[in-house]
């Protein structure tokens, strides 16, 4: 279920948006995700470092929420603590991609 929801989120300007094939290749998905949240590609390597990956996961979820115009409360509760629910809200709600807000 979550894979389908993530394919809807990828329908942002400048991305493929079809959702086909992207989720079958985790490397391509990770590259697209970093592009959506405007983070450098080398951040993908940080996900492989124990304990650092927890911090990076929270930061990337905060950035994803900001990219869809959501505040920190939604990002922490919806995307960090209850990820499938938060992703579903972003994928099927009326929120639009407003651009990456990360520096």
VENJOCOR-V834927 format. One record per pair of residues at least 6 apart in sequence whose ideal C-beta (glycine too) atoms are under 8 Angstrom apart, sorted by sequence separation. I is the first residue (numbers start at 0). J is the second residue. If there is no record, write none. Layout:
# VENJOCOR-V834927
i: (I	I)
j: (J	J)
This chain:
# VENJOCOR-V834927
i: (9	10	15	21	22	33	45	46	64	79	88	9	20	21	33	45	64	77	78	10	69	77	78	9	33	46	64	65	76	21	30	33	45	46	61	64	6	7	63	74	77	78	6	9	73	5	6	30	42	61	64	29	60	61	64	3	6	60	63	73	6	15	5	14	29	42	61	57	60	61	60	2	14	69	13	14	38	64	9	57	60	67	5	36	56	11	38	37	60	64	69	9	36	63	68	8	32	36	67	68	35	67	37	67	68	36	66	67	32	35	66	66	66	65	66	65	66	65	62	62	62	35	37	36	37	38	35	37	36	37	8	4	1	5	8	1	4	8	0	4	7	7	12	1	4	5	11	4	10	4)
j: (15	16	21	27	28	39	51	52	70	85	94	16	27	28	40	52	71	84	85	18	77	85	86	18	42	55	73	74	85	31	40	43	55	56	71	74	17	18	74	85	88	89	18	21	85	18	19	43	55	74	77	43	74	75	78	18	21	75	78	88	22	31	22	31	46	59	78	75	78	79	79	22	34	89	34	35	59	85	31	79	82	89	28	59	79	35	62	62	85	89	94	35	62	89	94	35	59	63	94	95	63	95	66	96	97	66	96	97	63	66	97	98	99	99	100	100	101	101	99	100	101	96	99	99	100	101	99	101	101	102	86	83	82	86	89	83	86	90	83	87	90	91	96	86	89	90	96	90	96	91)
